[in-house]
Amino acid sequence: MKKKADKRKDGEKLRKDVLQSPHMLVAGFEKLTVAQDYELRKAVKAAGGDYTVVKNAIAEKASAGTSAEKLMHGLRGMTSIAFTTGDPIGLAKALTTYAKTHPNFTFKAGMVEGRVIDVQAIQELATMPPREEILAKLLWLINAPAQRLVTAIGGVGRNLAVVIDQGVKENKFQS
């Protein structure tokens, strides 16, 4: 059993993580082996996140007064939290992939940009394209009208040049 001072340190560290991380996914795990837990931590680390197992009471106290208060209230069973300050889509994809191969790992809820999301939203988040792809599509949408305008303007000049060239070839212009 942990001493009270150790529990306080765990609570302070968790509070610091909650305050610094705008994205977190809360999950439950039952009967994971050490090898499976290592594999999970490795997947979370590769996605740019941190993973920790928490006590429900400590999580509830640590999140009091933060945007994660609703997320941590009333947790039951074995609980773990994956945090990230980066791309929440990558973290959701990594955890969803892991959950497909390990049915003992289940989602409870999550938080993205300070908003609490449910399990269905986590699944939808995991199916989204990566951030870079979304930005590339957005850039294409912004550039497309400008490219079309330049093509149209250039087309007028090109058509005028073709007409003048035809006129010169057929000796339509005489001085």
N, C-alpha and C positions, 0 to 999 in steps of 0.2 A: 504494500500500500504506500502511496506517495505521501510525503510529508506536506504539511500545509504551505510551507515556503516554496516547495517545488511546484505545487499546484498554482500558486500565485505567479510564479515565473512563467509557467505555461500559459496562464491567462493573459499576462502582459504581452508575451510574444504573439499570441493569437490576436489580441487587440491591435497590435502594431501591424500585423499582416492584413487584417480586415480593413484598417484605415488606409493602407497603402495600395491595396489591390481593388481596382474597380470591377474586376471580373472574378467570379468564383463559382465552382460547381460543388455541391454537397452530394455525397454519395453514401450508400450503405454497403457494407461488405460483410459477408458471413463465410467462415471456413476457408479463407484464402491461405494457401501455404506460403512459406517464406519465399520460395522461388517465384510464385505468382505475384506476391507483393513487390519483390524486386523488379520484376518485369513491368508492373504497373508504374512504379516510381521512375523507371527508365523511360517509359513512354511519355509520362508527364514532363520530365526534364527535357526530352527531345522536342516537345511542343512549346517549350519556353515557360513552363510553369513550375510551381512548387506544390508538394503534396504532403499533407500531414493528417495523422489520425488524432481525433479530439474526443474529449469527454463532453457529453451533451450539456451538462450543467455549466462547465467552464466556458463552452462556446456561447451559451446563452448570456452568461455574465459578461464575457469579453465583448460581445456585440451590442450591449446595451447602449443606447444613445447614438448608434451609427446607422448607416443606411442598410446594414445587414441584420438589423434587429429582428425584422419580420421573418427573415430567412432562417435564423437560428432559433427562433422561439418554438418550443414544443418538439424538439428532435427526439426520436426514439431509436433504440437499437444501436448497433455499432455505426459510428459516423466518421467519415473522412472528408477533407476539404482539399480541393485543388485550386490554387490561386494563380493568377497571371496578371501582369500589368501590360502585357502585349496583346496579341491577337486571340480573342476568345474563341474564334472559329477553329483555330488549330487545336486548342485544348479540348474543345468539345468533340472534334473528330477523333483525337487520340483516345479519349475516354470511351467514346461510343464504340470504336473499333475494339478496344479492350473488353468492353461489356458484352459484345457479341460472342466472343470466344470464352468468356468467363461469366456464366449466368449468376454466380454468387455476388457479382458486383452490380449494384443497381443505383440509379439516380434517385435523389430525393427532391432536389430543387436546385436553383442556381441564381446567380446575380450577374447581370451584364450592364455595364455603365450605370451602376447604382440602382437598377430596377430588378426586382425579384421576378424570376421566370419559373415556369413549371417544367415537368419532365417532357411534355410534348414540345415546348419551345426549345429545349436542349436538343431534341432530335432534329428539329427544323434547322437549328443553328449548325448542327454537324453536317447537314446536307448542302449548306451554302458553299459557293466557291470561295477560294482563299481571297484575302484582302487585296492582294496585288492584282488578281484577275478582275475583281470588282472595280478597282481604280482604273485599270486599263480600259474596261468597257465604258466607264464614265468619261474618260478622256476621249475615246473614240466618238461618243455621242456629242461631246462638246465640239470636237474638231470637224465632224461630218458636214454641218451646214456651211462652215467657212470653206471647206474644200469644194463643195458643190458650187458656191458662189464664185470662187476663183475659176473653176472649170467653165462656168457659164460666161463669165466675163472674157476669158481667154478664147472661148468658142466664137464669140462675136468677131473678134479680131482675126481669128483664123479664117472664118467664113468670108470676111471682107477681103482678105489676102487672096483667097481662092478665086473670088469673083474678079478681082483686078487682074490676076494672072490669066484667067480665061479671056478677059477682054483684050489683053495685050497679045495673046496667042492668035486671036481671031481678028486682030487689027480693028477693033471697035473704037479705039481711041486714036483720033487723028488730030493733028494740030493744024 
